[in-house]
Amino acid sequence: MVDYCCDDGEALSTAAAIAEKLPSLPRPAVAATKRFFSNYLMENAEAMDFEANRLFLDNCRERAAQATLG
């Protein structure tokens, strides 16, 4: 999903439009893609989770995020 750009305020509708297309993809291709990337993701899953949590915490400290999280 990070390969798609959209105008401000259009992220949700863009993501939803893309998500609606996913079920029409060929099942073998989707399975092969998942199988290919799973090895790379699982190898560093713990480190990636730690980094994702750290980045989330850093972002939550921003004034704009705090206003959103209310």
C-alpha positions in Angstrom: 0.0 0.0 0.0 2.9 2.4 0.5 3.4 2.5 -3.3 0.2 4.5 -3.8 -0.2 8.3 -3.5 -3.4 10.2 -3.0 -4.6 13.7 -2.2 -4.9 14.8 1.4 -8.0 13.3 3.0 -8.2 10.6 0.4 -6.1 7.9 2.1 -9.1 5.9 3.5 -11.0 5.9 0.2 -7.9 5.1 -1.8 -7.0 2.2 0.6 -10.6 0.9 0.5 -10.6 1.0 -3.3 -7.4 -1.0 -3.5 -8.7 -3.4 -0.8 -11.8 -4.1 -2.9 -9.6 -5.3 -5.7 -7.6 -7.8 -3.6 -10.2 -10.7 -3.7 -10.1 -10.6 -7.5 -6.3 -11.4 -7.6 -5.3 -14.9 -8.6 -5.1 -17.0 -5.5 -1.9 -18.8 -6.5 -0.2 -15.5 -7.1 -1.3 -14.1 -3.7 -0.2 -17.3 -1.9 3.2 -17.2 -3.7 3.7 -13.6 -2.8 2.9 -14.2 0.9 5.1 -17.3 0.9 8.0 -15.3 -0.6 7.8 -12.4 1.9 7.0 -14.5 5.0 10.6 -15.7 5.3 11.9 -12.1 5.2 9.4 -10.8 7.7 9.6 -13.6 10.2 13.4 -13.6 10.2 13.5 -10.1 11.9 9.9 -10.0 13.3 11.0 -9.2 16.9 13.3 -6.4 15.8 10.7 -5.1 13.4 8.1 -5.1 16.1 10.4 -3.2 18.5 11.2 -0.6 15.9 7.5 -0.2 14.9 6.6 0.3 18.5 9.4 2.8 19.0 8.3 4.8 15.9 4.7 4.7 17.0 5.6 6.1 20.4 7.8 8.8 18.8 4.9 9.8 16.5 2.4 9.8 19.4 4.5 12.5 21.1 3.8 14.9 18.3 1.3 17.7 19.0 -0.8 16.8 15.9 -1.0 13.1 16.9 -2.0 14.1 20.4 -4.8 16.2 19.1 -6.0 13.4 16.9 -5.8 10.8 19.7 -7.6 13.2 22.0 
